[in-house]
Amino acid sequence: MIVAGDQQLLKQINRMALVRQLASVPGMSRAALAETVGLTKSTISLLVRELMDEGWLTESALRTTGALGRRATPLHIDGSRLTLLGADLGISAARIVATNLLGEVLAEQELAYSDASDADSCIARMADGLAALTASEALAGRTVLGLGIGLHGVVDDTTGVLQHAPHQGWRNIDVGAQLHAHFDQTPLAGLPLFIQNEANVAALAELEFSGESGTDPLIYLSINYGVGAGIIVNGRLLTGLYGFAGEVGHTILQQGGPLCSCGRRGCADALIGLQALMDEVYGKRQLSTPQLLEQLFAQANAGDAHAARAVEAAGRNLGVLLNNLWVAFDPMCIVIGGAALRLGERLIAPGRSVLDDCASATQLTAPTVRTPHFGHNAIAIGAAAMVRHYLMRPFDSQGPARRNSGKLGELPPALAASLHAWN
Ligand SMILES: [Zn+2]
């Protein structure tokens, strides 16, 4: 196990500081990097050479700068040699992607489940799909750096256990162990594996791959059957003491309001989530199938009075939640994502309107509210972004190491193994 102070870890911290710097400011020269990061020019040259050999960095043609005509070679993240794998273990299907280090999608696939209620078979389907994707022509000649998984429930990111996915009916599923067993004796064996909640990974996609690294704090509000958020503060995912940070679906918006699946009343989940909308429009006894959800989208978007009224009411409650998130986190930006985006402005416009009213009343400027950059692949691409995020932060006490380790500086075994492989 690597411990704090280990020379290899220090070297890896320095290497990844260069990669992070070039991810946020592409085109810097070695001299500019030395000045910004605070390492000597000879150390920078050595580390850059290694990172270029391994496929992290590339340089473009020389350019002449300054009055003296000094030549500086711009450095960039290399998108051509390394690969990140990401998967969204969704409610009715899995989506898998392979991206390069810049988040550009190299290959993607949707995988239908044979039985969505059977977690083991869904995980097996996803694992088989990932193995096939890795062996495909699209990834020929590339090195896979790691795999990220986004799950639709409460996740213990230190163990890879999905504790509860209320809308899939899954409990205590050891996704990490199942994947390790599936990948044993395959080219994916021993690959660094990171597992997180879907809203958290979608937030990481916006942080790592949107080209807006200065948008911080950032909140990704995911509205699906339920409501959750991924919260980025100071370039880190806020996970909280037990990994539950961002479970904003169970903040109470209306005391004594409708009963929530968690047992409380008046939670955001029970007022804004798509399950609550279906309950409102079709009655609580209906099975909430994907077909019923499609019917809800069709009816609401066609202007059906009952459905449109329910969506408008959910949108106004969304505005209350946006206000509360604004006040709690003072974010630069709130991204609204998830399947509820299919309701478009019918849901979001009332939310913005309530938020704007709050802003005028307080004479403050509300944060930007926008939709995600990555559409239907937001979670799968976010899962790939999570791999880059953690590999680029080898000494991240807020990362998956924090509770397993008990002491600062120990890394999750997968990450430690990958560091050994590099040094
Ligand atoms: Zn609740």
Boltz pocket constraint, residues with backbone or C-beta under 6 A from the ligand:
constraints:
  - pocket:
      binder: B
      contacts: [[A, 249], [A, 250], [A, 251], [A, 260], [A, 261], [A, 262], [A, 263], [A, 264], [A, 267], [A, 268], [A, 269], [A, 270]]
      max_distance: 6.0
